[in-house]
Amino acid sequence: MSWLEHHRQSEQYASKAEVTAQLGDDIEAQKLYAIAAQAEERALDELGHDKPRTYGITAVSAVALYLKAAQWSAAKTLAHRYLGSGRLPKFARRQLKDLLDSIEMRQVGIDPHNARMHVSAKGSEIVMGGAPLNSVVAVAKNLESLIYRTAEYIKNLPHRKRGEPSKEIRNSYRPWILQSQPGSYQFAVSVQETRQLDMFDPDDIHPKQIIDRLFDILQACAGSPRDELSSIVPDDDYRKTFLKLTRDLAPTENGDFSQIDIRSASGTQTIALIPGTRGAINEVIRDDFTPSSIEYEQTEIRGILRALHLDRDWIEIVPHGVEKGRRIYRAGDEVDDRIGPMVNHSVLVRAAQAGDKLHFLDIEADE
């Protein structure tokens, strides 16, 4: 058979695989992709050295088909073989190296295309490919909390106030930070699938479900934090936590970042978080989640969060310019995965003055 006959056979099996995948039979689709890849390999054997461009296109196609067939080892071996052949044009070498990166991510359970969000930061302190470490770590830590919270919400787990996510959640859906396209300061966030999902377990969720749902939640928090978010997250405890974590992710007026953009995997939608996002979310938090029984005068305290004991229902703030700390009570409802990272940092606390005591209402970063 000629190159053309093998190549057409490959196209036919690849087309059948795509239809099969759309019908939901991933296992059969992978078998068909593997047959298509083998046909493409045979097509390459029929090509002479006088057609380097066709050779490059076919080589990339064969490796990509093995990747779709989830045959990582075959895809990797073939890519290295073609890269070492000396017959590939530059465009094919570049594409095969990109495919090798995708293969490595697939091998550890990361979807390199769909199950990710792209995050970029802008601000006066941001340079091409660089940003202050403490600010980047804070954003990454916040996104980690949001990913775990989203997984817990999708799985209908009870709202968690204390401690880290369960071992099952941490082992099953591990957040990753990936290098993104060169830009102001960018990275991608993905979820590693660290165990084989059981296709018969209705409680199993795919990393793409987590990323897609989180994107919808962030979009609602930034755009319509009351109406749209209520329809996506009807549970009050989860909704309040998502609102506060999104507010924590948004830049402050005097912070290193002036804007954080979160782009979907497809690149068709972008969420812009700016300092004004905090104000809009604060209105919803105050209107919907401030206890109706609070009749005392409300006050704001700026200072350093020096200590906390949520199980005993208090936090301690050292106001700026003052040496003695102030203890604020009734803080036990705050979740510790967002308040913990604020310790020893400047915060803004809203409280109600009840005689000589302060009752906790809310807390956010003030840096």
N, C-alpha and C positions, 0 to 999 in steps of 0.2 A: 504494500500500500504506500501511496505517496504522502508527503507532508500534508497536503490539502485534505486527503481522505481521513487521515488520523485526526487532524485538527477539527474537521467537521463532526467526526464522531465525538470528540471531546465536547464540542459545543452542544451537541444533542443531549449528552448525559448531564452536562452542567445545567441546561435548561430544565430537564426533568427534575433535577435536584432542587432548583429554586422553587418550582411548583410544589414539590413534596414538602419543602420546608414551610411554605406559606400555609399548607394544609395542617401543619403542626406535627408532622412525623419527622423529627430531627434525626433519629437514628437511621432511617432509610435514606434521608437526604444526604447524610454523611457518607453512606456507602456509594451513592451515585456520584458524589463529588470525587471520591477516591478513584472510581472508574474513569471519570473525566480527566483526572490528573495523570493517570497511567497512559491514557490515549495521547495526552499532550506530550508526555515524555517520549513516546514512540514517534510522534511527529518530529521532535527535535533530532532524533537519530537519522532522519531522512534529509536534513538540511545540510547543504554544503557551506563552505567558508565564504562564499560570495554573497551571502545574504545576512549580514550581521544584525541589521535592524529587525528582520523577521525572527532571527534567532533570539534576540533580546526580548522581544514581545512574548514569544512562546515560552521562554524560560521563566519569566515573571508570572505568566499565566499558570504554568505547571505548579510552581511553589504556592501561589495563591489558592489554587484548588486543593492542594494537600492541607493547607491551613484551614479552609472551609470544611474539609473532611475530618478535622480535629486529629490529624495524624502529624503531630508536632515533630517527632523524630525524623520522619520521612521528609517533611518540608524543610527542616533545618539542614539535613544531609544534602538534599538536592540544591539548596541555595548556596552552600559552601562549594559544592562541586562546580556549579556554573560560575561562581565568582572566581574560582581558581582556573577556569578554562582559558582565560585570555581572549575569549571571543566576544565578550559582552560590550556593547556601546555604553557610554557614560550614563545615559538615562536609565538603562536596565540595571546597572550596578547600584545606582542610587536607590532605585525602587526595591531591589532585593535586600539591601541593607535595612531599609524601612520595614520590610516584611520580617526580617530576622528579629528586629526589635519587637514586633507584634507577636512573633512566635514565643519569645522569651516571656512576655507578659502573659500570654495564654497558658504557658506551662505552669505558672504559679497561680493561675485562676483569675487573671484580670482581663476584662473585656476592653481592648485597647481603643474601641471606637464608641460604643453605645453607653456603657455604664460609667460615664465620667462627666464632670462639669469642669469648665475652664474658668479660672479665677484670675483677674488682673487688678492690680492696684495702681492708683494714680495719686500724685501728691508732690509737694516741693522737695521732699526728702527722697524721692524715688529716682533712680537712674536706670539706664538701659540694663536690664537683667539683674538689678540689685535693689535691696531695700533693707531698712533696719531690722536686725534679727529678732528683737523682742516683739516687734509689731507683726512680723510674718508668723512667728511661733504662736502668737495670740490668735491670729486668724485661723491657722491650721488646727489649733486645739479646739476652737469654737466649731469648726466644720466637722471635726471628729465627733464632738458631742451631738451635733445635729444629725449626723449619719446614724449613730447608734440609737438616738431617740426615734428617728424615723423607722428604723427596723423594728424597734419595740412596738411602735404604734401600729404598723402594718400587721404585726403578729398578734395584735390585741392583748399585749401584756399589760399588767397593772402599771400605772404611772409610777416611776421610780423617783423617790426623793433623796435616798441616801445611797452612798457607795457607787461603785462602777457597774457597768453592764454585766450581766451574767456571763459565765465562762462560755456558754453555748453561743451567745450573741457575739462575743469577742472572737471566738474561734471560727464562726461561720461567716462573718461579714466584717473583715478587717479593712479599715480605711487606709488608702495609700495616697501619697503625694508624688506626682510625676512631673517630669520636665515638660514644659509646653513650648509653644512657638515663641521665638525671640520677640521681646516687646518691652514695654515700660517695666513691669515686673509681673510675670505670669507663671502660673503653674496649673496643673490639672489635678483634680481629686477623683479618685476611683475607689471601688470597693472590691477587695480580693475575696473570691469565693474559695475559702480554705478547706472545704470538705465537699465531697460529691453529694449533690442534692438528690433526694429521693423523689422520683417523678410521681410516686403514689402518695406522698405525704402532702395533704392540702395546706399544711402550715409552712411549708418551705417557700421561701421567696428568693427570686433571682436578684443579684446586685443591680441590674438595670431598673427593677421595680423600686428599689430604695432611692436610686439617683433621680429617677423620674418623679417620684412622689415628693422627695425633698425639694426638687426644683419648683414644683407646683406650690409647695408650702411657702418657700422663700418668695416666690412671685406674689402670692396672696398677701403675705406679711408686708411686702414693700409697696404693693399697689392698692389693695383693699383689705386692710388688716381686720376689719370687722365683718363685713358681709361675706366676702368670698372665702375668707379663712374659716368662718363658722361652718360653711357648707363642706369644706374639705376636712376640717378637724372639729367635729361637734363636741368632743370631750373637753370639758372646761380646763382640767389640769394640764392635759397635753397642749391645748391651745395657748394657755398662758405661758408654758415653758417654751414653746416654739416662738412666741412673740418676743420673749425676753432674750432668747438666744440669737434671734435675728437682729434685735436691737443691739446686742453686744457686738455683732459682726459689723454693723454699720459704723462708719468713721465718726469720731467726735470733732467738734469745731477746731480744737487745737492739736489734734493728733498728727501722726506722720502721714496718714492717708487722707486724701480729700474725697476719694470715691473708690468703691470696690465694685467691679463689674463681674457678674457671674453669667457665663454663657453656656447654653445647652450643648450637648454633644453634637447635634446637627448644625449648630452655629446660627440657627434661624431665630433664636430668642435670646435676649439679654436682659438681666435684672441689674439695675443700677442702684447701689446703696450709697447714700450721701448723708451728711449730718442731719438734713431735714427729715430723713427716714425715721430717725430716733424720735423726733417730735411727734410725728403721726402715730407711731406705735405707742408712745407714752400716753397719748390721749385715750386710746382704746384701753390700755392697762388701767388707767385711773378711773375711767367710766365703768368698765365691766368687771374689774377685779378688786377695787378698793372696798373693804367691808362696809356695808351700809350702817353698821353699828358705830362707826367712827364718827364721833361728834366733837372731838377735841380739835384744837387748833393744830393745823399741819405746818411742819417746818422742814427745811432742807439743811443738811449738814455736809460740808465738803471736808474731806480729810483722808487719812490713811487707814485702811482696814487692817487693824493690828491683830485682832484675835476673833475667834468665833467658836461657839459650841452649840450647833443647831439642835442636838439632842436635848440640850438644856434650855433651848429657846432664846439664845441671845448672840449678838455680835458686839464687837467693841471698836469704836472709831476714835482716832486721835485727830481732832480738828486741826487744820493748818494753823500754825502759829501758837499752838497750845501744847503743853507737855502732857497734861492729864487726859486720859481717854474717857470716852462716854459710852456707857453700856446701853444698848438698845434691845428691848425685849420683844417677844412674840415674832421672832425671826425663824421659827422652826419650820414654817411651810416653804421656805426657799430651798430650791434644789441645790445640792452641794457641788454638782459638776460645773455649775456656772459661777457660784460664789467663791469656790475654792481658789481658782486662779486669780481672784482679785486681792487675796491676802498680800499685804505689804505694798499695795498699789493705791493710788489716789482714786477715791470713789465719791459718788454723790448719793447720799442716803435720804430718802423721804420718810418722815416719821410723824407720829401724832403725839403731841405733848399732853400727858395725863398726869397732872400734879407735878411731882418731881421725877416722873418716869417718862421714858420715850418708848413708844410702841412702833415697831417696824411696819413700813408700808411697801418700800421698794428700794432697790439698790442698782446702780449701774456704774460703769467705768467713767472716770472723769479725767482722762489723760489725752 
